Amino acid sequence: HSFPTRRSSDLMKKVLLFVIVILLVGVLLFADYSIKNNKVYFKEKIIKGADTKTFKEINYEYSKDKSNVYYYGEKIDDANPETFKEINDAGLFYIDKRNVFFKGQKIKGADVKTFKLLNNGPYSKDKNYIFFKEVLIDDADYESFEATDSICARDKNGVFYKGARMEKDDTLNSCVKYYQNK
């Protein structure tokens, strides 16, 4: 049996310290949001009206302060910072007490109380409508609609590719093949 020597233990500590330093430098160099001179920035652009005392980064895309929510540094209209939260692990869909958002865009017509993702998105539905990302799919049959994956879906009348109805004689297999060839 070989036991770690003091020398190998010191080396391990140095390697671990090096890794930590590299990670910290990476976080600082690639941070998109920052506060300098009592102003909030996204990259090098000032976020007008952002409150430096309450500002916090949610992730690299989203941030908020006491009054607003921001997507890539741009204010999201009608977003409530107190109730704004992520609803899927991919960070694409967010919800607040009044609205549903996809990539910073309000999903018009979406009912917050009944909104749910199908297969973790980007297809979704509420009590009235079916959506692909932030777009209403108005020609889908609500009762029979089913998202089979993130790109393809179907209802009793046919198949959808990225939210658009495919030709009448297309099948789910042709949708999958179509998107694999893209």
PyMOL commands that set and color helices and strands:
alter all, ss='L'
color gray80, all
select helices_A, chain A and resi 6-30+172-180
alter helices_A, ss='H'
color red, helices_A
select strands_A, chain A and resi 33-36+39-42+45-46+56-57+62-64+69-71+74-75+85-86+93-95+100-102+105-106+116-117+123-125+130-132+135-136+146-147+152-155+158-161+164-165
alter strands_A, ss='S'
color yellow, strands_A
deselect
rebuild
show_as cartoon
